[in-house]
Amino acid sequence: MEIEFPTSGLGSVPGDGEGGIEMTGSMQLIREFCDQLVEPEKITRTRIFFPEANEVKFARKSAFEGASLKLDYLTKPSFFEDFGFVEKVKMTDRVKPEDELFLVAYPYFNVNEMIVVEELYKDAVVNTDRKLIIFNGELDRIRSGYYPSFFYPKLAALTKTLFPKMETVYYIHNFKGMKGGTLFRCYPGPWKVLRRLGNRYVTLHQQETMPSLKEVALNILPSA
């Protein structure tokens, strides 16, 4: 499952806030999400994967201080961290038999993170009753071809392997400008393109499948 919305404010777009601040905001929202929606008896069966080990240390001292939720990581620093290289973590070594829910927190800082997420899905979710939720993973970067497939073939392959198996349960993406608007979905409803008029939103377009951001920006919003 996918949950995606801007953390700098519901009217903001990716990049409006500084990266570290947006991640910290997502961390706090994940804690609130778990407090409200994870049943008390399943708290210790919920494992939250942060992008890397240092983020787990920060979480334990801030938003998740005192929490019984299991905190884990997708990658850990390596000797070449300053050059963008991290050491991937073998998911079968991290998952425990009693785990029921995996929540992956903002896996977009390093390209290896989403590749590890797919490994988690294959190794620990497929053919089980476990659930996997990706929270603010900025998956649109991969969907839109932001990472050229020639240089990132494994990342590009996710659009054909992992993504078709995922359900987007809550999604907000804003478009700024004179003809701006919002692409919105709340499961099980359809995908909607909205525009704010005063204190309310009106629906300009809706469909059952997710339109590309390019289609919304260049075709749907300008023609409405």
Backbone bond lengths (Angstrom), bond angles and torsions (degrees), N, CA, C in turn:
res aa  C-N    CA-C-N  psi(-1)  N-CA   C-N-CA  omega(-1)  CA-C   N-CA-C  phi
1 M - - - 1.457 - - 1.527 109.82 -
2 E 1.313 114.63 153.29 1.466 120.67 -179.68 1.520 110.09 -125.18
3 I 1.329 115.83 133.80 1.462 123.16 170.57 1.522 106.51 -124.02
4 E 1.326 116.63 125.74 1.467 120.07 -176.21 1.523 109.80 -145.03
5 F 1.314 116.41 121.88 1.462 120.67 173.26 1.523 108.88 -158.76
6 P 1.324 117.81 156.32 1.470 120.74 -176.36 1.523 111.77 -71.49
7 T 1.322 116.11 133.11 1.466 120.53 -177.76 1.523 113.02 -89.90
8 S 1.334 117.47 -13.85 1.468 119.90 179.93 1.523 111.92 -83.34
9 G 1.319 116.75 2.77 1.457 122.62 -176.61 1.509 108.65 135.98
10 L 1.320 117.32 144.31 1.461 119.98 -174.87 1.518 112.88 -64.62
11 G 1.331 117.42 -14.81 1.456 120.27 177.60 1.510 113.33 -100.00
12 S 1.320 117.64 5.50 1.463 121.33 -176.04 1.522 111.34 -91.11
13 V 1.322 115.48 172.94 1.462 122.27 176.35 1.523 108.02 -124.11
14 P 1.351 117.79 159.92 1.464 119.61 177.89 1.524 111.20 -54.66
15 G 1.320 115.84 132.53 1.455 120.05 -179.86 1.511 113.94 100.01
16 D 1.343 117.41 -12.82 1.465 119.50 177.37 1.523 110.67 -63.16
17 G 1.321 115.86 -34.50 1.456 120.84 178.44 1.515 110.71 -106.21
18 E 1.320 116.72 156.75 1.464 120.93 176.58 1.523 108.84 -65.33
19 G 1.353 115.93 142.82 1.458 120.92 -172.57 1.514 114.63 -52.05
20 G 1.338 116.79 -47.37 1.458 120.29 -179.11 1.516 112.30 -63.77
21 I 1.334 116.16 -37.51 1.465 120.35 179.57 1.525 110.36 -67.74
22 E 1.343 116.68 -40.19 1.462 119.99 178.69 1.527 110.92 -64.26
23 M 1.330 116.94 -39.64 1.463 120.01 178.42 1.523 111.06 -64.73
24 T 1.332 116.30 -42.22 1.462 120.13 178.74 1.525 110.39 -63.94
25 G 1.337 116.21 -38.23 1.460 120.07 176.42 1.515 111.66 -63.28
26 S 1.329 116.38 -42.08 1.466 120.39 177.43 1.521 110.89 -63.27
27 M 1.322 116.33 -38.89 1.466 120.42 179.09 1.522 110.95 -59.61
28 Q 1.321 116.42 -45.02 1.460 120.57 179.99 1.527 111.02 -65.30
29 L 1.331 116.56 -39.72 1.463 120.57 179.58 1.526 111.40 -67.30
30 I 1.322 116.92 -34.97 1.463 120.40 177.27 1.525 109.83 -64.59
31 R 1.322 116.60 -40.87 1.468 119.73 177.68 1.532 110.07 -61.38
32 E 1.332 116.75 -43.95 1.464 120.41 179.24 1.528 110.88 -65.31
33 F 1.333 116.17 -38.82 1.465 121.26 177.42 1.530 110.04 -59.33
34 C 1.318 116.47 -47.34 1.466 120.71 -179.08 1.526 111.34 -65.87
35 D 1.324 116.89 -40.78 1.464 120.50 -179.23 1.529 111.27 -61.51
36 Q 1.334 116.49 -34.41 1.459 120.24 -175.00 1.523 113.59 -91.28
37 L 1.331 117.50 -32.20 1.459 119.47 -169.81 1.523 115.61 -113.59
38 V 1.318 118.40 -18.86 1.466 119.48 178.62 1.528 108.64 -88.07
39 E 1.318 115.89 122.99 1.459 120.63 -178.76 1.529 110.26 -63.25
40 P 1.332 117.27 142.08 1.479 120.88 -175.57 1.522 113.77 -51.38
41 E 1.334 116.87 -40.25 1.465 119.24 -177.41 1.524 112.76 -72.91
42 K 1.355 116.91 -10.02 1.461 119.98 -179.11 1.531 112.91 -108.41
43 I 1.319 116.74 4.00 1.463 120.13 -178.51 1.526 110.98 -60.24
44 T 1.320 117.10 -45.34 1.467 119.87 -178.23 1.522 112.31 -76.26
45 R 1.338 116.82 -5.05 1.468 120.70 177.25 1.525 110.97 -104.04
46 T 1.325 115.61 8.47 1.465 121.55 179.57 1.522 109.36 -106.03
47 R 1.320 116.59 125.10 1.464 121.61 -178.74 1.526 108.80 -115.42
48 I 1.325 115.91 123.43 1.459 121.93 -179.81 1.520 108.93 -103.64
49 F 1.323 115.84 122.34 1.459 121.22 179.58 1.529 109.50 -99.77
50 F 1.324 115.96 116.81 1.456 121.45 173.58 1.530 108.74 -92.13
51 P 1.345 117.54 164.25 1.470 119.45 -175.42 1.520 114.37 -56.29
52 E 1.331 117.28 -42.48 1.464 118.46 -178.83 1.528 110.47 -151.22
53 A 1.328 115.23 171.22 1.462 121.51 -169.95 1.525 113.18 -61.13
54 N 1.325 118.00 -38.53 1.464 120.16 -178.99 1.527 111.98 -64.26
55 E 1.335 116.13 -30.37 1.460 120.33 178.63 1.529 110.64 -67.52
56 V 1.324 116.22 -32.64 1.466 120.47 176.96 1.526 110.10 -65.39
57 K 1.318 116.76 -42.63 1.468 120.51 178.47 1.525 110.68 -59.98
58 F 1.335 115.71 -42.78 1.464 120.11 179.37 1.527 110.85 -65.38
59 A 1.338 116.42 -41.09 1.467 120.64 -179.31 1.523 111.22 -61.98
60 R 1.324 116.68 -40.55 1.466 120.43 -178.46 1.528 112.16 -67.51
61 K 1.328 116.30 -22.98 1.462 120.06 179.78 1.525 112.46 -95.57
62 S 1.336 116.80 -5.99 1.466 119.45 -175.57 1.528 110.85 -128.38
63 A 1.325 117.18 -104.49 1.466 121.13 -171.88 1.520 113.61 -61.75
64 F 1.331 117.97 -30.73 1.463 120.48 -175.21 1.525 113.07 -107.62
65 E 1.312 116.32 19.29 1.462 119.49 178.07 1.528 109.97 -61.65
66 G 1.314 116.19 126.25 1.454 121.11 178.98 1.512 115.33 81.19
67 A 1.331 118.08 -0.18 1.467 120.98 -177.72 1.528 110.85 -78.39
68 S 1.331 115.69 148.62 1.467 121.24 177.84 1.523 112.07 -90.74
69 L 1.317 116.71 -4.57 1.460 121.09 177.49 1.526 109.75 -63.15
70 K 1.317 116.30 146.02 1.459 120.45 178.77 1.526 109.19 -82.71
71 L 1.312 116.60 125.70 1.464 121.61 -179.98 1.518 109.27 -107.66
72 D 1.322 115.84 132.17 1.459 120.78 -175.70 1.524 108.90 -142.38
73 Y 1.330 116.81 -174.49 1.456 120.13 -175.92 1.526 111.17 -145.45
74 L 1.345 114.66 156.49 1.464 121.66 -179.33 1.522 112.39 -90.81
75 T 1.322 116.70 -35.83 1.464 121.64 -178.56 1.519 108.84 -136.91
76 K 1.318 115.99 164.84 1.460 120.24 174.69 1.522 108.97 -134.76
77 P 1.320 116.64 152.23 1.469 120.04 -175.95 1.524 112.13 -57.95
78 S 1.327 115.50 148.97 1.455 121.08 175.20 1.522 109.10 -124.02
79 F 1.307 116.06 176.10 1.465 121.47 179.97 1.527 111.22 -60.49
80 F 1.357 116.08 -27.68 1.466 120.93 -176.97 1.528 111.90 -101.66
81 E 1.328 117.04 25.64 1.462 120.96 -176.58 1.527 112.08 -56.93
82 D 1.323 117.62 -37.85 1.463 120.90 -178.26 1.523 112.47 -64.12
83 F 1.334 117.04 -17.79 1.460 120.88 179.26 1.528 111.65 -100.51
84 G 1.337 116.60 10.98 1.457 120.61 177.05 1.513 114.85 91.34
85 F 1.335 117.61 8.22 1.458 120.35 -179.16 1.527 110.03 -101.17
86 V 1.323 115.45 135.13 1.455 120.99 175.35 1.520 108.03 -131.68
87 E 1.313 115.88 164.30 1.460 120.97 -179.91 1.520 109.26 -96.42
88 K 1.332 116.43 121.36 1.456 120.26 179.15 1.526 110.10 -69.66
89 V 1.316 114.63 150.39 1.456 121.17 -179.36 1.522 108.78 -104.48
90 K 1.321 117.02 135.34 1.459 120.99 178.32 1.520 108.92 -74.85
91 M 1.321 116.44 117.24 1.453 120.69 -172.23 1.528 113.18 -64.94
92 T 1.305 117.52 -33.57 1.463 119.37 179.98 1.526 111.85 -64.51
93 D 1.326 116.85 -20.36 1.462 120.50 177.45 1.525 112.16 -83.27
94 R 1.337 116.95 -17.23 1.460 120.71 -176.02 1.528 112.75 -97.48
95 V 1.321 116.29 -33.57 1.464 121.12 -174.44 1.526 110.82 -77.50
96 K 1.335 115.09 142.11 1.459 121.40 177.94 1.531 109.77 -112.96
97 P 1.331 117.28 152.62 1.476 120.28 -176.50 1.522 113.99 -56.78
98 E 1.326 117.76 -31.64 1.466 120.58 -176.41 1.529 113.33 -81.55
99 D 1.323 118.41 -7.65 1.466 121.06 -179.23 1.529 110.94 -63.65
100 E 1.346 116.07 136.48 1.465 121.13 179.55 1.526 112.80 -120.83
101 L 1.327 116.73 -30.38 1.464 120.72 -177.26 1.519 109.65 -132.38
102 F 1.332 115.48 130.59 1.461 121.37 174.51 1.523 108.05 -112.34
103 L 1.316 116.07 126.91 1.458 121.50 176.85 1.524 107.47 -118.66
104 V 1.322 116.39 117.26 1.463 121.53 -176.50 1.525 108.85 -100.10
105 A 1.317 115.88 121.54 1.461 121.66 -174.07 1.527 112.01 -94.30
106 Y 1.308 116.00 121.35 1.476 126.64 174.45 1.538 114.79 30.64
107 P 1.338 117.36 66.60 1.478 120.46 -178.46 1.530 112.83 -85.68
108 Y 1.340 116.85 65.44 1.462 119.03 -177.04 1.522 114.15 -130.95
109 F 1.327 118.35 -4.92 1.460 119.68 -175.29 1.524 111.53 -69.81
110 N 1.339 116.49 -38.63 1.459 121.88 179.56 1.528 108.33 -123.86
111 V 1.329 117.36 139.48 1.466 120.48 -175.18 1.524 112.59 -63.08
112 N 1.326 118.01 -23.39 1.461 120.17 -179.53 1.524 112.62 -70.43
113 E 1.317 116.92 -21.00 1.460 119.80 -172.79 1.528 112.24 -63.67
114 M 1.329 117.67 -45.04 1.461 119.30 -179.78 1.523 111.75 -70.88
115 I 1.311 117.51 -27.96 1.465 120.19 175.76 1.526 109.51 -65.82
116 V 1.332 116.30 -39.24 1.460 120.47 176.85 1.531 110.42 -67.65
117 V 1.335 116.67 -34.70 1.466 120.00 177.66 1.526 110.28 -60.96
118 E 1.325 116.61 -41.11 1.463 118.70 177.62 1.528 110.79 -63.63
119 E 1.321 116.99 -38.59 1.463 120.18 176.87 1.532 110.49 -62.50
120 L 1.326 115.95 -39.90 1.460 120.26 176.89 1.525 110.38 -60.37
121 Y 1.322 115.63 -44.23 1.466 120.07 179.74 1.532 110.90 -61.91
122 K 1.321 116.69 -47.27 1.466 120.59 -177.65 1.525 112.20 -67.07
123 D 1.337 116.52 -41.70 1.461 120.80 -172.73 1.524 113.96 -83.17
124 A 1.348 116.64 -26.73 1.464 117.37 -170.35 1.525 115.29 -129.45
125 V 1.337 118.06 -6.83 1.466 119.78 -176.28 1.527 112.27 -116.28
126 V 1.325 117.10 -43.56 1.466 121.21 -178.14 1.531 110.42 -56.89
127 N 1.329 115.10 134.12 1.473 122.87 178.76 1.525 113.30 64.50
128 T 1.333 116.01 26.77 1.466 121.34 174.34 1.526 108.27 -131.72
129 D 1.331 116.59 176.61 1.463 121.39 175.62 1.524 111.80 -92.97
130 R 1.316 117.16 6.41 1.460 120.77 -179.32 1.523 111.49 -70.83
131 K 1.324 115.31 155.46 1.455 122.05 178.51 1.530 109.38 -119.19
132 L 1.333 115.10 146.68 1.463 122.01 178.66 1.521 108.51 -126.18
133 I 1.325 116.69 125.93 1.462 122.20 178.00 1.524 108.89 -121.11
134 I 1.320 116.42 127.54 1.469 121.58 174.37 1.520 107.54 -101.07
135 F 1.310 116.01 119.42 1.464 122.40 -173.84 1.527 109.35 -106.46
136 N 1.333 116.37 114.30 1.466 122.79 179.04 1.531 112.09 51.94
137 G 1.323 115.19 56.19 1.461 120.64 179.78 1.515 114.30 -88.91
138 E 1.348 116.90 -0.33 1.471 121.59 -176.86 1.535 110.82 48.35
139 L 1.316 115.22 49.14 1.461 120.72 -178.10 1.523 112.14 -66.95
140 D 1.329 116.82 -16.66 1.467 119.58 178.02 1.521 111.93 -62.97
141 R 1.308 117.33 -25.30 1.470 119.52 176.04 1.523 110.07 -60.20
142 I 1.321 115.70 -40.47 1.464 120.32 -178.77 1.524 109.91 -77.52
143 R 1.326 116.73 -42.51 1.466 120.47 -179.52 1.527 111.64 -59.67
144 S 1.325 116.55 -38.01 1.466 121.05 -173.44 1.519 113.85 -84.49
145 G 1.339 117.39 -4.91 1.455 119.66 -178.66 1.517 113.66 82.46
146 Y 1.326 116.52 19.68 1.470 120.67 177.91 1.527 110.71 -55.87
147 Y 1.339 115.52 -36.56 1.460 120.75 175.68 1.533 107.94 -97.65
148 P 1.331 119.07 110.99 1.472 121.12 -177.72 1.525 111.26 -57.04
149 S 1.324 116.11 132.02 1.463 120.50 -177.16 1.526 112.33 -63.17
150 F 1.325 116.87 -26.11 1.465 119.67 179.74 1.527 110.81 -64.19
151 F 1.337 116.07 -39.14 1.462 120.67 -178.57 1.529 112.53 -91.46
152 Y 1.347 116.54 -25.15 1.466 120.66 -177.05 1.531 109.80 -129.00
153 P 1.329 117.97 63.65 1.471 120.07 -175.71 1.526 113.90 -62.00
154 K 1.335 117.67 -38.06 1.466 120.03 -179.49 1.523 111.07 -67.46
155 L 1.322 115.80 -37.81 1.461 119.85 179.50 1.528 110.32 -68.66
156 A 1.317 116.51 -44.17 1.462 120.66 179.62 1.523 111.50 -63.69
157 A 1.322 116.58 -32.59 1.466 120.65 -178.50 1.523 112.23 -65.51
158 L 1.327 117.64 -19.50 1.464 120.49 -179.36 1.526 111.90 -61.05
159 T 1.336 117.27 -27.56 1.467 120.17 -179.98 1.529 111.36 -67.35
160 K 1.330 116.91 -17.29 1.466 120.92 179.70 1.526 112.72 -109.59
161 T 1.329 116.55 -17.63 1.466 119.61 -176.40 1.527 112.13 -105.81
162 L 1.324 117.10 -64.81 1.465 121.05 -175.13 1.527 113.41 -83.35
163 F 1.317 117.56 -47.27 1.467 120.85 -171.80 1.530 113.95 -59.45
164 P 1.341 119.81 -40.63 1.472 118.66 179.24 1.527 113.82 -62.36
165 K 1.321 117.08 -18.78 1.461 120.94 -179.10 1.525 112.10 -91.56
166 M 1.333 116.59 -3.23 1.458 121.23 -176.52 1.519 111.39 -98.06
167 E 1.323 115.74 150.40 1.461 122.50 174.11 1.520 108.00 -113.78
168 T 1.322 116.49 127.08 1.459 120.22 175.97 1.520 107.85 -84.30
169 V 1.330 116.56 112.87 1.464 119.87 -173.52 1.526 112.65 -95.05
170 Y 1.320 116.95 -26.00 1.468 119.84 175.71 1.520 107.90 -152.70
171 Y 1.348 115.60 130.64 1.462 118.90 -171.87 1.524 110.27 -152.63
172 I 1.328 115.54 134.17 1.465 122.26 172.85 1.525 108.11 -138.04
173 H 1.319 116.19 125.53 1.470 120.73 172.70 1.519 107.52 -135.71
174 N 1.323 116.13 121.35 1.458 121.52 -176.82 1.524 111.84 -96.34
175 F 1.317 114.64 148.10 1.461 122.67 175.77 1.526 107.10 -122.07
176 K 1.317 116.48 125.49 1.458 120.24 -178.44 1.527 110.92 -92.56
177 G 1.337 115.32 170.78 1.455 120.16 177.41 1.517 112.41 112.95
178 M 1.328 115.57 178.30 1.464 121.82 -178.67 1.522 111.78 -59.39
179 K 1.314 116.09 -36.12 1.466 121.33 179.96 1.529 109.93 -109.29
180 G 1.314 115.86 39.61 1.453 120.46 -177.43 1.516 112.87 -73.51
181 G 1.311 114.89 176.12 1.457 120.20 179.90 1.516 110.40 176.64
182 T 1.321 115.76 -162.67 1.460 121.45 -175.60 1.520 110.12 -140.86
183 L 1.323 115.85 132.17 1.460 121.00 169.40 1.521 106.52 -92.97
184 F 1.329 116.39 125.11 1.465 120.84 -170.51 1.524 110.98 -136.97
185 R 1.335 114.52 143.24 1.457 119.39 169.41 1.517 110.64 -149.47
186 C 1.310 116.09 137.82 1.457 123.10 171.13 1.523 106.47 -129.78
187 Y 1.317 116.72 112.65 1.464 122.31 -177.39 1.523 110.55 -58.01
188 P 1.328 118.57 137.28 1.465 129.32 8.92 1.525 113.58 -97.86
189 G 1.318 116.92 18.90 1.454 120.44 -176.00 1.517 113.09 -71.83
190 P 1.330 116.64 174.27 1.468 121.28 -179.87 1.522 111.33 -78.09
191 W 1.310 115.59 170.49 1.460 121.65 172.01 1.524 107.86 -78.52
192 K 1.333 115.95 133.93 1.459 120.68 -178.01 1.523 110.78 -127.24
193 V 1.318 115.50 143.36 1.461 121.41 170.04 1.524 106.01 -105.51
194 L 1.325 115.73 119.54 1.460 121.79 -173.87 1.526 110.81 -113.90
195 R 1.326 114.85 157.36 1.466 120.38 171.67 1.522 108.01 -137.20
196 R 1.317 114.85 137.20 1.460 119.23 -178.74 1.522 110.68 -84.07
197 L 1.323 115.25 128.22 1.462 122.37 175.65 1.523 107.33 -125.33
198 G 1.324 115.77 102.95 1.456 119.46 -176.51 1.509 110.97 67.66
199 N 1.322 116.48 -121.46 1.459 121.60 -178.39 1.521 113.40 -99.29
200 R 1.313 117.29 12.27 1.462 119.29 -178.46 1.526 110.70 -136.91
201 Y 1.328 114.56 163.65 1.459 121.31 177.02 1.523 109.20 -110.37
202 V 1.316 116.13 139.69 1.460 120.95 175.98 1.523 108.39 -114.85
203 T 1.319 115.61 147.39 1.459 121.25 -179.93 1.522 109.75 -86.99
204 L 1.325 116.13 121.75 1.461 121.61 178.60 1.525 111.88 -92.66
205 H 1.326 114.95 -28.93 1.468 119.49 -173.96 1.516 107.99 -163.57
206 Q 1.327 116.83 148.19 1.457 119.77 173.29 1.521 110.20 -149.12
207 Q 1.333 115.71 151.40 1.456 121.69 179.16 1.520 108.91 -157.51
208 E 1.322 116.57 165.72 1.460 120.98 -174.33 1.527 112.87 -80.44
209 T 1.323 117.10 -29.39 1.464 120.56 -179.33 1.522 110.29 -105.54
210 M 1.316 115.55 157.70 1.461 120.19 -177.85 1.526 111.03 -71.73
211 P 1.339 117.95 123.30 1.468 119.28 173.51 1.522 109.60 -78.03
212 S 1.304 116.97 156.20 1.461 119.20 176.40 1.523 109.19 -72.67
213 L 1.315 116.04 155.12 1.464 119.84 178.17 1.525 110.53 -62.68
214 K 1.317 116.09 -33.65 1.467 120.60 178.13 1.525 110.67 -64.14
215 E 1.326 116.44 -42.24 1.462 120.31 179.25 1.524 111.23 -63.71
216 V 1.329 116.39 -41.03 1.466 120.13 179.37 1.523 110.52 -65.33
217 A 1.337 116.20 -46.55 1.464 121.14 -175.12 1.522 112.98 -69.69
218 L 1.335 117.33 -37.94 1.464 120.32 -172.45 1.525 114.12 -99.14
219 N 1.333 117.27 -23.53 1.463 119.11 -175.67 1.529 113.80 -115.92
220 I 1.321 116.33 -53.45 1.467 119.22 -171.66 1.528 111.94 -72.83
221 L 1.324 117.55 -52.60 1.470 119.80 -176.69 1.536 112.94 -66.07
222 P 1.334 120.01 -44.93 1.475 118.98 -179.08 1.523 113.83 -63.82
223 S 1.328 116.96 -28.35 1.465 119.49 -176.33 1.518 113.01 -88.32
224 A 1.334 116.92 -6.35 1.473 119.74 -176.46 1.528 111.01 -87.55
